[in-house]
Amino acid sequence: MSATFTFTIDGKEIKGQPGQTIMEAAEAAGVYIPRLCYSKDLRPHGSCRVCTCMVNGRPQAACTQPAAEGMVVENNTDELQAIRRDLVEMLFVEGNHFCPFCEKSGNCELQAMAYRLGITAPKFPYLWPDRSVDASHPEVFIDRNRCILCGRCVNASKDADGKNVFQFVGRGEHKRVAVNAEANLADTDLKGTDRAVAVCPVGAILVKHKGYATPVGRRSYDQKPIGSEIESKRK
Amino acid sequence: MAKPKVATASLAGCFGCHMSVLDIDDRILKLVELVEFNKSPINDIKKFTDRCAVGLIEGGCCNEENVRVLQDFRKNCDVLISVGECAIMGGIPAMRNTIPLKECLDEAYLNGPTVYNPAKKIPADKEIPLLLNRVYACHEVVKMDYHLPGCPPPADTIWEALVALLTGKPLKLSYELIKYD
């Protein structure tokens, strides 16, 4: 079926295929919509709201909203960038994010998003929540201080690994990633090579014995902003 | 015209950010032409002798003395800048922020595996600044005008910021100069 249609993002004409979300159509056209919880190949979770765009004048998450003929999408506007900045700053203050010694620093999508948005300090009060670390597993650890509740590990474990290792428990500020076991991560059938481990955008789920492997200056986001690989495809 | 004055302080920091100021290499000669240093550990001037155009603050506030120094800087500087992660979010010292202060002191002076303290006393001399309940970022204590992130901020970040402020140009840091590590 080739019923392609067109819509616009920030005035630029974009071709969409039936079934595509705004995010997918934008990405195919080389337009980067900032996002955190969305990961290609995983079911969109729509939880971080960083990809919020104005769609025909209403705020919608681009990762879950299907694209449609004639849609008018605003993405890179001052107002939306300010909202995204606020969302990312809130994620920084509601966890315990110590970038200077985090193994993920330089490859972290939360940090990279803050760089891209030009954040030098959050304007919100730091909450310093008491969060737990689970280092029981021989290959993998969870540091919940760094978790942003994106849901990627939950979906990847279920859909890609077929294991159901992770799930959310609790609500609001008490929500956290739990493991599907009597006690600890070591009691699950998780492997260090699982998709659920690789998809973590931050340093919350990491493979042990591999920290700081890439020198500063050569890490993913040292030189170029996150999203520039998508923007370089733009015609 | 008299040169604008710059003051610096290290609160709950490791002096790494001050080392990064020195890391501007031979531009330090240009900096000396551009400014005069007032209160700073670089020249060991202990008290403000004049109003300063710019104050650079390294480290957050972990004790009452840090708070007093920071308030003194706010009073005496036109523009106050948080330099580095500790000033911006507390940094490594803020790792104690999720643990109650009493538990921290008990671990350090009574219960730690290598502690030798037969008198079972936690230091409380009035010469020692009182610890705060947690480590505070500078902007949680006084108004900060700018933040230069990094651990430490690259020398180029500090240089660009100082030159922009002292020559009255807008402070716009390029992508490579905003880093949190």
Interface residues (C-beta under 8 A of the other chain):
Chain A: F92 N96 H97 F98 C99 P100 F101 C102 S105 G106 Q111 A114 Y115 R116 G118 I119 T120 A121 P122 P125 Y126 W128 P129 D130 R131 V216 D222 Q223 K224 P225
Chain B: S82 E85 I88 M89 G90 G91 I92 A94 M95 N97 T98 R134 A137 H139 E140 M144 Y146 H147 L148 P149 C151 L173 Y175 E176 I178 K179 Y180 D181
